[in-house]
């Protein structure tokens, strides 16, 4: 039998009919801004470099500075939420992100742009983990699946919409508009939070683990740097230093009550499986999301507009998955649904190796829709499982750690996909179609590695959220 868990402290907030939609929409605004911003800039890099008088290669620092700031400061979000209250921190994070976006659009040189991207990253590092915490505290367990799917949709749609929107704004207006587009979303989110969000009781005695933050933050920064430096000798040095610091943090945090990252959360089976095994699938799917537009353009000879029109289709099935996820979980439970979606996902990833120049466009489009449906099912179910069985007192730390791991799977997915192309390719020239096909097969193997971990789940895990009752 699944253990009985206490309801979230603020669950009464969601009993008002209007708030059942407004709270997820408010959090979804934050998620959408963060997801759009990580992808929308990439298509505008050449124009931005020319405008700011720098090279496109150097301007990549504007992309990595944002991701690096997110990764380093996400662990700080749980302490801030406990110490100052979720309402105050969430509104401050939205304001920092919106202000950073506006200043990025006004940047007159490369240095200003990078500095404002760091300000954006600081806001984003608080915005999404605290937003997820608001959601978890606002809804009773039986309504959590529906609420989580509303806020997971931006994470699925943002990476698809970002490059298409960034290319259109840069082509027809200016690269500065890719940052301005965040302003109305940010102002709407702040207005909703001020009007409808109630604050949690601040814990004035919450202690900040500055030593743990330094060890863990530097480790994550070096790990991210090793991904950015792949192919260079400095990458191995950064990776080795990151491993040493992570080991030092593990030893330091063992038995420490107020560690900045609560490693004891991995002792919770549902959280560990949802974040780690689900993370493997995320890396594989995010790697494919990175390779797909490249394969369509470099391997199949499509134009950027044709490629974007097809990759956009991966978001078409997300609303259907949102509607079907609750009934699927009630019927099959987390263990069977996660295992089946990982297995089917591996098959779909491998199936991309069958696409060629003679494949009709409608077949490619339909297959991308299928890819999006499987990916959405895996992402939504693993994300919901991660927090399904946690006590309310552990939610703030869990959302912080879960948000960090989720962010890293995006970086790892892109880097792993790029590394596969580099490993399988030749020293000169663009990647060939057969190299993309081989990369798809290797990504499929990565997704298969998650299945044994999903099998460790018990039928009752997450049952209070899924409504599943084992026979």
C-alpha positions, 0 to 999 in steps of 0.5 A: 500500500502507498504511504499516506502523505500530508497535503501541501500546506497551501492546498486550499488555495487551489479550491477556488475554481478560478485559481485552478487555472490562474495558478498554472497559467502564472507559473507557465508564463515563467516556464515559457519565458525561460524556455524561449530564451534558451533557444530563441537567441541561437538563430540570431547570433550572426546578426547580433555579432555583426551589429555588436562588432564581434564574431559569431564564435565569440558571441556564443558566450552570450548563450553559455553565460545564461545557461551557466548562471542558471546552473550555478544559482538554481541551488540557491532558489530553495533557500531563498524560497524558505527564507523570504517566502515564495511570493516575494522570491517569485515576483523578484525573479520575474522582475529580474528576468524581465528587466534583464530581457529589456536591457539585453535588447538595449545593449550597445556592445558585447560586454553589456550583452553578456552582463545582462544575460547573466542578470537574466540567468539569475532571475531564471534560476529562481523563477522556474524552481520556485514556480514549480514549488508554488504549484506543488504547494497549491494543489492537493495530490489528486489534482497534481497531474493536471496542474503539472501538465499545464506548466510542462507544455511550455518546456516542450513548446519553447525549444520548438517555437524558439528558433522559428520565432527568433528567425522570423523576428531577426529577418523581418524586424531586428535581433533586439525584438527577440528580447523585447518579446519577453516583456509582456509575458513578464509583466503579465506574470508579475500582475497575476502573482501580485493579485492572486498569489499568497505568500508562504510563511518565511523561515527566518532561521533558514541557514545558507550553506555558503561552503556547499554552494561554493563547492557545488556551484564551482563544480557545475560551472566547470562541468558546463565549461567542459561541455562548451570546450569540447574538443579542446585540451582544456575540456578534460582539465575542467571535467577533472576539476569538476569531478574532484569538486563534486566528490568533495561536496558529496563528502562535505554534505554527507549528514549535513542538515542544511546542505545547499543541495539535499543529496538525501533526496536520492534516497526517495525512490520516486524522486531518484527514478524520476530525475535520474532515469527520466534524465537519461531519456531527457538527454536522448530526446533533447539530443534528437531535438538538437540534431533534427533540424541539422539533419533536415537541412544538412542531411536532406537539403531542406531550407531553414524555413522548411526545417522549422516548419517540420520541427514545429510539428513535434509540439502538435501532440503535446495538448493531446498528451496533457489530456490523456496523461491522467487517464493513462496514469490511472489505468497503467500507473507510473511504472508501466507508463514510464517503461513503455514510453522509454521503450517506444521512445528508443524505437522512435529515435532509432526510426529516424535512421530510416528517413532519407532523401526519398522519404515523402515530406508528409511521412517525415512530418507525421513521424515528427508528430509521433516523436513529439507525443512520445517525448511529451508522455515521457517528460510529463510523467517522469516530471510528475513522478519526481515530486509525487511521494515527497513530504511537503517539507522537502518540496522546496529542496526537491524543486531546486535539485530537480530544476537543476538536473532538468536544466543540465539534461538540456545542456548534456543533450545538445553536447552529446548530440554534437559530440556524436556528430564529431565522433562519427564525422570526418575532419572536414566538411558538413556531416553526412546523412549516414552520420546523423543516422548513426547518431540517432541509433546511439541516442536510442541506446541511451534511452534504453538504459533508463528502462531497468531503473524504471523497473525498480518502481513499485506499483504503489509509487506515486499512486496518490497522484496517479490514482492507480490502484494495483490489482 
